Amino acid sequence: MTSLLRGIRKGMDFCMEIRLAAMNDIEALCPLLTEFYAYNAALQPVYCEASVENGKYPETVIESDDEDFIIAIEDAVVVGFIHIHQMKTPAYDSVVPYNYAEIMSFMVTSQRREQGIGSKLIESAKQWSKARNLAYIELFSLTNANEANRFYDKENFVTVSHNRRYTL
């Protein structure tokens, strides 16, 4: 699953690679994960903390057989990623059994949004899921993540449930 995107931005040629992350990508991935944590902390400061990624999280994902990071790289810099994980519905008699994909985290650096990178990453997540014969892709999105929710709507993700929280 590797694709190259070529184009012109601000009068300059560019080449972007979208592919599965490997162990040698962890150092390049960490700054964007750190940006992701800060983004979530700004939206949900009571529940999320801005922290610096040290590489343990992506290392665990890359070593796994049922999850991956799909990354977008330009000039040796990771400018976007999706962490996608193969899941199963709970084994309850009342639940129709499905194998599906869940997007655990997804980010395009703020400087590179609205340039098609997110759509290419979503397309790669669809390919990843189809290759595993999964039924659908699911994701969790914060209610106040307006920019992200507009993007998901544009990508034809539909709301199927609402999580609710009661603080004690």
TIKOL-398063 format. One record per atom (N, C-alpha, C): residue in one letter; x, y, z. Coordinates in steps of 0.2 Angstrom, whole numbers. Example, Ala and Ser with C-alpha at 12.3 -4.5 7.8 and 13.67 -1.06 7.14 Angstrom:
% residues 2
+------+-------+-------+-------+
! vogu !     u !     v !     w !
+------+-------+-------+-------+
!    A !    66 !   -28 !    39 !
!    A !    62 !   -22 !    39 !
!    A !    66 !   -16 !    39 !
!    S !    64 !   -11 !    35 !
!    S !    68 !    -5 !    36 !
!    S !    64 !     0 !    39 !
+------+-------+-------+-------+
END
This chain:
% residues 168
+------+-------+-------+-------+
! vogu !     u !     v !     w !
+------+-------+-------+-------+
!    M !     4 !    -6 !     0 !
!    M !     0 !     0 !     0 !
!    M !     4 !     6 !     0 !
!    T !     7 !     8 !    -6 !
!    T !    11 !    14 !    -6 !
!    T !     8 !    18 !   -12 !
!    S !     7 !    24 !   -11 !
!    S !     5 !    28 !   -17 !
!    S !     9 !    35 !   -17 !
!    L !    11 !    37 !   -23 !
!    L !    14 !    43 !   -23 !
!    L !    10 !    49 !   -26 !
!    L !    10 !    55 !   -23 !
!    L !     6 !    60 !   -26 !
!    L !    11 !    65 !   -28 !
!    R !    10 !    67 !   -34 !
!    R !    14 !    73 !   -37 !
!    R !    10 !    78 !   -39 !
!    G !    12 !    84 !   -38 !
!    G !     8 !    90 !   -40 !
!    G !    13 !    97 !   -39 !
!    I !     9 !   102 !   -40 !
!    I !    13 !   109 !   -39 !
!    I !     9 !   113 !   -34 !
!    R !    13 !   115 !   -29 !
!    R !    10 !   120 !   -24 !
!    R !    15 !   126 !   -24 !
!    K !    11 !   131 !   -24 !
!    K !    15 !   138 !   -24 !
!    K !    21 !   138 !   -29 !
!    G !    19 !   136 !   -35 !
!    G !    24 !   136 !   -40 !
!    G !    30 !   131 !   -40 !
!    M !    30 !   126 !   -35 !
!    M !    35 !   122 !   -34 !
!    M !    32 !   114 !   -34 !
!    D !    36 !   110 !   -37 !
!    D !    34 !   103 !   -38 !
!    D !    35 !   100 !   -31 !
!    F !    30 !    95 !   -30 !
!    F !    31 !    91 !   -23 !
!    F !    29 !    84 !   -25 !
!    C !    31 !    80 !   -20 !
!    C !    30 !    73 !   -21 !
!    C !    28 !    71 !   -14 !
!    M !    22 !    67 !   -13 !
!    M !    20 !    65 !    -6 !
!    M !    19 !    57 !    -7 !
!    E !    22 !    54 !    -2 !
!    E !    21 !    47 !    -2 !
!    E !    16 !    45 !     4 !
!    I !    11 !    40 !     2 !
!    I !     7 !    38 !     7 !
!    I !     8 !    30 !     8 !
!    R !     9 !    28 !    14 !
!    R !    11 !    21 !    15 !
!    R !    10 !    19 !    22 !
!    L !    11 !    13 !    23 !
!    L !    11 !    10 !    30 !
!    L !    17 !    12 !    34 !
!    A !    17 !    14 !    40 !
!    A !    23 !    16 !    44 !
!    A !    27 !    10 !    45 !
!    A !    33 !    11 !    46 !
!    A !    38 !     6 !    48 !
!    A !    42 !     9 !    54 !
!    M !    46 !     4 !    57 !
!    M !    49 !     6 !    63 !
!    M !    54 !    12 !    62 !
!    N !    57 !    13 !    56 !
!    N !    61 !    19 !    55 !
!    N !    57 !    25 !    54 !
!    D !    51 !    25 !    54 !
!    D !    47 !    31 !    53 !
!    D !    45 !    34 !    60 !
!    I !    46 !    30 !    65 !
!    I !    43 !    33 !    72 !
!    I !    46 !    40 !    74 !
!    E !    52 !    41 !    73 !
!    E !    55 !    48 !    75 !
!    E !    51 !    53 !    71 !
!    A !    50 !    52 !    64 !
!    A !    47 !    57 !    60 !
!    A !    39 !    58 !    62 !
!    L !    36 !    52 !    65 !
!    L !    29 !    52 !    66 !
!    L !    28 !    56 !    73 !
!    C !    33 !    56 !    78 !
!    C !    32 !    58 !    84 !
!    C !    30 !    66 !    85 !
!    P !    32 !    70 !    81 !
!    P !    30 !    77 !    81 !
!    P !    23 !    78 !    79 !
!    L !    20 !    74 !    74 !
!    L !    13 !    75 !    73 !
!    L !     9 !    72 !    78 !
!    L !    11 !    67 !    81 !
!    L !     7 !    64 !    87 !
!    L !     7 !    69 !    92 !
!    T !    12 !    72 !    94 !
!    T !    12 !    77 !    99 !
!    T !     8 !    83 !    97 !
!    E !     7 !    85 !    91 !
!    E !     2 !    90 !    88 !
!    E !    -5 !    88 !    89 !
!    F !    -6 !    81 !    88 !
!    F !   -12 !    78 !    89 !
!    F !   -15 !    78 !    96 !
!    Y !   -10 !    77 !   101 !
!    Y !   -12 !    77 !   108 !
!    Y !   -14 !    84 !   110 !
!    A !   -10 !    89 !   108 !
!    A !   -11 !    96 !   109 !
!    A !   -18 !    98 !   106 !
!    Y !   -20 !    96 !   100 !
!    Y !   -26 !    98 !    97 !
!    Y !   -32 !    95 !   102 !
!    N !   -31 !    89 !   104 !
!    N !   -36 !    86 !   108 !
!    N !   -37 !    89 !   115 !
!    A !   -31 !    91 !   117 !
!    A !   -31 !    94 !   124 !
!    A !   -35 !   101 !   124 !
!    A !   -34 !   104 !   118 !
!    A !   -37 !   111 !   117 !
!    A !   -45 !   110 !   117 !
!    L !   -47 !   104 !   114 !
!    L !   -54 !   103 !   113 !
!    L !   -57 !   100 !   120 !
!    Q !   -53 !    96 !   123 !
!    Q !   -56 !    93 !   129 !
!    Q !   -51 !    93 !   135 !
!    P !   -50 !    99 !   137 !
!    P !   -44 !   100 !   142 !
!    P !   -45 !    96 !   149 !
!    V !   -52 !    94 !   150 !
!    V !   -53 !    91 !   157 !
!    V !   -51 !    83 !   156 !
!    Y !   -51 !    81 !   150 !
!    Y !   -50 !    73 !   148 !
!    Y !   -44 !    72 !   145 !
!    C !   -41 !    77 !   141 !
!    C !   -35 !    76 !   137 !
!    C !   -29 !    80 !   139 !
!    E !   -23 !    78 !   139 !
!    E !   -17 !    82 !   140 !
!    E !   -13 !    82 !   134 !
!    A !   -10 !    88 !   134 !
!    A !    -5 !    89 !   129 !
!    A !     2 !    86 !   131 !
!    S !     4 !    81 !   128 !
!    S !    10 !    78 !   130 !
!    S !    15 !    77 !   124 !
!    V !    21 !    75 !   125 !
!    V !    26 !    74 !   120 !
!    V !    26 !    66 !   118 !
!    E !    25 !    64 !   112 !
!    E !    26 !    57 !   111 !
!    E !    33 !    55 !   111 !
!    N !    34 !    49 !   114 !
!    N !    41 !    47 !   115 !
!    N !    42 !    41 !   110 !
!    G !    37 !    39 !   106 !
!    G !    38 !    33 !   102 !
!    G !    35 !    27 !   104 !
!    K !    33 !    26 !   110 !
!    K !    31 !    20 !   113 !
!    K !    24 !    18 !   109 !
!    Y !    20 !    23 !   109 !
!    Y !    13 !    22 !   106 !
!    Y !    14 !    19 !    98 !
!    P !    17 !    23 !    94 !
!    P !    18 !    20 !    87 !
!    P !    22 !    14 !    87 !
!    E !    26 !    13 !    91 !
!    E !    30 !     6 !    91 !
!    E !    25 !     1 !    92 !
!    T !    21 !     1 !    97 !
!    T !    16 !    -4 !    98 !
!    T !    12 !    -5 !    93 !
!    V !     9 !     0 !    89 !
!    V !     5 !    -1 !    84 !
!    V !     8 !    -4 !    78 !
!    I !    14 !    -2 !    76 !
!    I !    18 !    -5 !    70 !
!    I !    20 !   -12 !    72 !
!    E !    21 !   -14 !    78 !
!    E !    23 !   -21 !    79 !
!    E !    16 !   -26 !    79 !
!    S !    10 !   -23 !    79 !
!    S !     4 !   -27 !    80 !
!    S !     2 !   -30 !    73 !
!    D !    -1 !   -35 !    73 !
!    D !    -4 !   -38 !    67 !
!    D !   -11 !   -36 !    65 !
!    D !   -14 !   -32 !    69 !
!    D !   -21 !   -30 !    68 !
!    D !   -22 !   -23 !    68 !
!    E !   -17 !   -19 !    67 !
!    E !   -17 !   -12 !    67 !
!    E !   -11 !    -9 !    64 !
!    D !   -12 !    -3 !    61 !
!    D !    -6 !     0 !    57 !
!    D !    -7 !     8 !    58 !
!    F !    -2 !    11 !    57 !
!    F !    -2 !    18 !    55 !
!    F !    -1 !    19 !    47 !
!    I !    -5 !    23 !    44 !
!    I !    -4 !    25 !    37 !
!    I !    -2 !    32 !    38 !
!    I !     4 !    33 !    34 !
!    I !     7 !    40 !    35 !
!    I !     7 !    43 !    28 !
!    A !     7 !    50 !    28 !
!    A !     8 !    54 !    22 !
!    A !    15 !    58 !    24 !
!    I !    20 !    57 !    19 !
!    I !    26 !    60 !    20 !
!    I !    28 !    64 !    14 !
!    E !    30 !    70 !    16 !
!    E !    33 !    75 !    11 !
!    E !    39 !    78 !    13 !
!    D !    45 !    77 !     9 !
!    D !    51 !    80 !    11 !
!    D !    54 !    77 !    18 !
!    A !    53 !    70 !    19 !
!    A !    55 !    67 !    25 !
!    A !    51 !    69 !    31 !
!    V !    46 !    73 !    30 !
!    V !    42 !    75 !    36 !
!    V !    35 !    72 !    36 !
!    V !    32 !    69 !    41 !
!    V !    26 !    66 !    41 !
!    V !    21 !    72 !    42 !
!    V !    17 !    72 !    37 !
!    V !    12 !    78 !    37 !
!    V !     5 !    76 !    39 !
!    G !     4 !    69 !    39 !
!    G !    -3 !    66 !    41 !
!    G !    -2 !    59 !    43 !
!    F !    -7 !    57 !    47 !
!    F !    -7 !    49 !    48 !
!    F !   -14 !    47 !    50 !
!    I !   -15 !    41 !    49 !
!    I !   -21 !    37 !    52 !
!    I !   -19 !    31 !    56 !
!    H !   -21 !    30 !    62 !
!    H !   -20 !    24 !    66 !
!    H !   -27 !    20 !    65 !
!    I !   -26 !    15 !    61 !
!    I !   -32 !    11 !    60 !
!    I !   -31 !     4 !    63 !
!    H !   -37 !     1 !    66 !
!    H !   -36 !    -5 !    70 !
!    H !   -42 !   -10 !    68 !
!    Q !   -41 !   -16 !    67 !
!    Q !   -46 !   -21 !    65 !
!    Q !   -49 !   -23 !    72 !
!    M !   -56 !   -23 !    72 !
!    M !   -60 !   -24 !    78 !
!    M !   -65 !   -29 !    76 !
!    K !   -69 !   -32 !    81 !
!    K !   -74 !   -36 !    81 !
!    K !   -80 !   -34 !    85 !
!    T !   -86 !   -34 !    83 !
!    T !   -92 !   -33 !    87 !
!    T !   -92 !   -37 !    93 !
!    P !   -95 !   -35 !    99 !
!    P !   -95 !   -40 !   105 !
!    P !   -99 !   -46 !   103 !
!    A !   -97 !   -51 !   107 !
!    A !  -100 !   -58 !   106 !
!    A !  -106 !   -58 !   110 !
!    Y !  -111 !   -55 !   108 !
!    Y !  -118 !   -55 !   112 !
!    Y !  -123 !   -58 !   107 !
!    D !  -128 !   -62 !   110 !
!    D !  -133 !   -65 !   105 !
!    D !  -137 !   -59 !   102 !
!    S !  -138 !   -54 !   104 !
!    S !  -142 !   -49 !   101 !
!    S !  -138 !   -44 !    96 !
!    V !  -132 !   -45 !    96 !
!    V !  -127 !   -41 !    91 !
!    V !  -125 !   -45 !    85 !
!    V !  -127 !   -42 !    79 !
!    V !  -125 !   -45 !    73 !
!    V !  -117 !   -45 !    73 !
!    P !  -114 !   -51 !    72 !
!    P !  -106 !   -51 !    72 !
!    P !  -103 !   -48 !    65 !
!    Y !   -99 !   -43 !    66 !
!    Y !   -95 !   -40 !    61 !
!    Y !   -88 !   -39 !    63 !
!    N !   -84 !   -40 !    58 !
!    N !   -77 !   -38 !    58 !
!    N !   -76 !   -31 !    55 !
!    Y !   -73 !   -26 !    58 !
!    Y !   -73 !   -19 !    55 !
!    Y !   -67 !   -16 !    57 !
!    A !   -66 !   -10 !    54 !
!    A !   -60 !    -6 !    56 !
!    A !   -62 !     0 !    60 !
!    E !   -58 !     2 !    65 !
!    E !   -59 !     8 !    68 !
!    E !   -53 !    13 !    68 !
!    I !   -54 !    19 !    66 !
!    I !   -49 !    24 !    65 !
!    I !   -48 !    26 !    73 !
!    M !   -43 !    25 !    75 !
!    M !   -41 !    26 !    82 !
!    M !   -39 !    34 !    83 !
!    S !   -35 !    36 !    78 !
!    S !   -33 !    43 !    78 !
!    S !   -31 !    45 !    71 !
!    F !   -32 !    51 !    70 !
!    F !   -31 !    54 !    63 !
!    F !   -29 !    61 !    63 !
!    M !   -24 !    63 !    59 !
!    M !   -22 !    70 !    60 !
!    M !   -18 !    72 !    53 !
!    V !   -20 !    78 !    51 !
!    V !   -16 !    81 !    46 !
!    V !   -13 !    87 !    49 !
!    T !    -7 !    89 !    49 !
!    T !    -4 !    95 !    52 !
!    T !    -8 !   101 !    50 !
!    S !    -8 !   105 !    54 !
!    S !   -13 !   111 !    53 !
!    S !   -10 !   115 !    47 !
!    Q !    -4 !   115 !    45 !
!    Q !    -1 !   119 !    40 !
!    Q !    -3 !   116 !    33 !
!    R !    -5 !   110 !    33 !
!    R !    -7 !   106 !    27 !
!    R !   -14 !   104 !    26 !
!    R !   -18 !   106 !    30 !
!    R !   -25 !   104 !    29 !
!    R !   -28 !   107 !    23 !
!    E !   -34 !   105 !    21 !
!    E !   -38 !   107 !    15 !
!    E !   -33 !   107 !     8 !
!    Q !   -29 !   102 !     8 !
!    Q !   -25 !   101 !     2 !
!    Q !   -26 !    94 !    -1 !
!    G !   -31 !    90 !     2 !
!    G !   -32 !    83 !    -1 !
!    G !   -28 !    77 !     3 !
!    I !   -24 !    79 !     8 !
!    I !   -20 !    74 !    11 !
!    I !   -25 !    69 !    15 !
!    G !   -30 !    72 !    19 !
!    G !   -34 !    69 !    23 !
!    G !   -38 !    64 !    19 !
!    S !   -41 !    66 !    13 !
!    S !   -45 !    62 !     9 !
!    S !   -41 !    56 !     6 !
!    K !   -34 !    57 !     4 !
!    K !   -30 !    52 !     2 !
!    K !   -29 !    47 !     8 !
!    L !   -28 !    49 !    14 !
!    L !   -27 !    45 !    20 !
!    L !   -33 !    41 !    21 !
!    I !   -39 !    44 !    20 !
!    I !   -45 !    40 !    21 !
!    I !   -46 !    35 !    16 !
!    E !   -44 !    36 !    10 !
!    E !   -45 !    32 !     4 !
!    E !   -40 !    26 !     5 !
!    S !   -34 !    27 !     8 !
!    S !   -29 !    22 !    10 !
!    S !   -32 !    17 !    16 !
!    A !   -36 !    21 !    20 !
!    A !   -39 !    17 !    26 !
!    A !   -44 !    12 !    23 !
!    K !   -48 !    15 !    18 !
!    K !   -53 !    10 !    15 !
!    K !   -50 !     4 !    11 !
!    Q !   -44 !     6 !     8 !
!    Q !   -41 !     0 !     4 !
!    Q !   -38 !    -5 !    10 !
!    W !   -35 !    -2 !    15 !
!    W !   -33 !    -7 !    20 !
!    W !   -39 !   -11 !    23 !
!    S !   -44 !    -8 !    24 !
!    S !   -50 !   -12 !    27 !
!    S !   -53 !   -17 !    22 !
!    K !   -53 !   -15 !    16 !
!    K !   -56 !   -20 !    11 !
!    K !   -51 !   -25 !    10 !
!    A !   -45 !   -24 !    10 !
!    A !   -40 !   -30 !     9 !
!    A !   -41 !   -35 !    15 !
!    R !   -43 !   -33 !    21 !
!    R !   -44 !   -37 !    26 !
!    R !   -52 !   -40 !    27 !
!    N !   -56 !   -38 !    22 !
!    N !   -63 !   -40 !    21 !
!    N !   -67 !   -38 !    27 !
!    L !   -66 !   -32 !    29 !
!    L !   -69 !   -29 !    35 !
!    L !   -76 !   -26 !    32 !
!    A !   -81 !   -25 !    36 !
!    A !   -87 !   -23 !    34 !
!    A !   -88 !   -16 !    34 !
!    Y !   -85 !   -12 !    38 !
!    Y !   -86 !    -5 !    38 !
!    Y !   -80 !    -2 !    42 !
!    I !   -80 !     5 !    42 !
!    I !   -75 !     9 !    46 !
!    I !   -79 !    13 !    50 !
!    E !   -76 !    13 !    57 !
!    E !   -79 !    17 !    62 !
!    E !   -74 !    22 !    65 !
!    L !   -77 !    28 !    67 !
!    L !   -72 !    32 !    71 !
!    L !   -76 !    36 !    76 !
!    F !   -72 !    38 !    81 !
!    F !   -75 !    42 !    87 !
!    F !   -73 !    49 !    85 !
!    S !   -77 !    54 !    86 !
!    S !   -76 !    61 !    85 !
!    S !   -79 !    65 !    90 !
!    L !   -75 !    70 !    93 !
!    L !   -77 !    74 !    98 !
!    L !   -82 !    79 !    95 !
!    T !   -88 !    80 !    99 !
!    T !   -93 !    85 !    96 !
!    T !   -91 !    92 !    94 !
!    N !   -86 !    94 !    98 !
!    N !   -84 !   101 !    97 !
!    N !   -78 !   101 !    92 !
!    A !   -76 !    96 !    88 !
!    A !   -71 !    96 !    83 !
!    A !   -74 !    98 !    77 !
!    N !   -76 !   104 !    76 !
!    N !   -80 !   106 !    70 !
!    N !   -77 !   105 !    64 !
!    E !   -71 !   107 !    63 !
!    E !   -67 !   106 !    57 !
!    E !   -67 !    98 !    55 !
!    A !   -65 !    94 !    60 !
!    A !   -65 !    87 !    58 !
!    A !   -72 !    84 !    56 !
!    N !   -77 !    86 !    60 !
!    N !   -83 !    84 !    59 !
!    N !   -86 !    86 !    52 !
!    R !   -84 !    92 !    49 !
!    R !   -86 !    94 !    43 !
!    R !   -82 !    89 !    37 !
!    F !   -76 !    88 !    39 !
!    F !   -72 !    84 !    35 !
!    F !   -75 !    77 !    34 !
!    Y !   -77 !    74 !    40 !
!    Y !   -80 !    67 !    40 !
!    Y !   -87 !    67 !    36 !
!    D !   -90 !    72 !    37 !
!    D !   -97 !    73 !    33 !
!    D !   -95 !    73 !    25 !
!    K !   -90 !    76 !    23 !
!    K !   -88 !    77 !    16 !
!    K !   -86 !    70 !    14 !
!    E !   -83 !    66 !    18 !
!    E !   -80 !    59 !    16 !
!    E !   -86 !    54 !    17 !
!    N !   -92 !    56 !    18 !
!    N !   -98 !    51 !    19 !
!    N !   -98 !    47 !    25 !
!    F !   -95 !    49 !    30 !
!    F !   -96 !    46 !    37 !
!    F !  -102 !    48 !    40 !
!    V !  -106 !    44 !    42 !
!    V !  -113 !    46 !    45 !
!    V !  -113 !    44 !    52 !
!    T !  -116 !    48 !    56 !
!    T !  -117 !    47 !    63 !
!    T !  -122 !    42 !    65 !
!    V !  -120 !    37 !    68 !
!    V !  -124 !    31 !    70 !
!    V !  -125 !    30 !    77 !
!    S !  -122 !    34 !    82 !
!    S !  -123 !    34 !    89 !
!    S !  -120 !    40 !    92 !
!    H !  -122 !    41 !    98 !
!    H !  -119 !    47 !   102 !
!    H !  -117 !    44 !   108 !
!    N !  -111 !    46 !   110 !
!    N !  -108 !    44 !   117 !
!    N !  -110 !    50 !   121 !
!    R !  -112 !    48 !   127 !
!    R !  -114 !    53 !   132 !
!    R !  -110 !    52 !   139 !
!    R !  -109 !    57 !   142 !
!    R !  -105 !    57 !   148 !
!    R !  -108 !    61 !   154 !
!    Y !  -108 !    58 !   160 !
!    Y !  -111 !    61 !   166 !
!    Y !  -105 !    61 !   171 !
!    T !  -103 !    67 !   172 !
!    T !   -97 !    68 !   177 !
!    T !   -99 !    68 !   184 !
!    L !   -96 !    64 !   188 !
!    L !   -98 !    63 !   195 !
!    L !   -94 !    68 !   199 !
+------+-------+-------+-------+
END
